[in-house]
Structures are given as structure tokens and as C-alpha cells.
């Protein structure tokens, strides 16, 4: 992957997080909320390495952003892999609603 592409994915992830949270969070806040170290956040968001799926998931969960949207923004998944037309529907469902449905299905 080229440097430009990595940088574009980092910027897309930053925009996704800002859109989902309504604010631009500093790296130390992302680290605190995600449970990841600030050094991991810094390395991953520097654009010098490919974003790791685990890091993207941790950050998105930590700030309450859509994990699926974060993985697509970061280039880990493309829109087709994310479920195409089903993805926007799932993004509108709260984590609490998903958990209630899972618990209901477990019986």
C-alpha cells in the first residue's frame, strides 16, 4: 500500500470518528477511551503503517462510533465486504438494541 493511500485511510478514519462523535478527539483521549496505549494510537494514526483492524475496532468501540464504518474508512473492509446495502441499516441500530436482540435470540 502506498503512503498516499495509508494517509488517505487515516484521514478517512479521523473524519468518521469526528462525524460519529461530533468532535475531534486528541490521541490521548482516543487512547483513554479505547484502552489502547497512546503510543499505539500515535503509530497507527501517523500514516506510516497500515491501520490494524484491532486498533480501529478498539478506537471505534471506545468512542461509540460505528465499527463497521470505521473499518471501511480505514480501508480494512471495502463497501462490498461490509455488506453493501445492509451496512447503513446496521449503523443506525444502537449497541443496546443489538445487545437486546442477541439476548432475546439466546433465549
ABEGO torsion letter per residue (X at the ends): XBAAAAAAAAAAAAAAAAAAAGBBBBAAAAAAAAGBBAAAAAAAAAGABBBBAAAAAAAAAAAGBBAAAAAAAAGABBAAAAGEAAAAAAAABBAAAAAAAAAAAAX
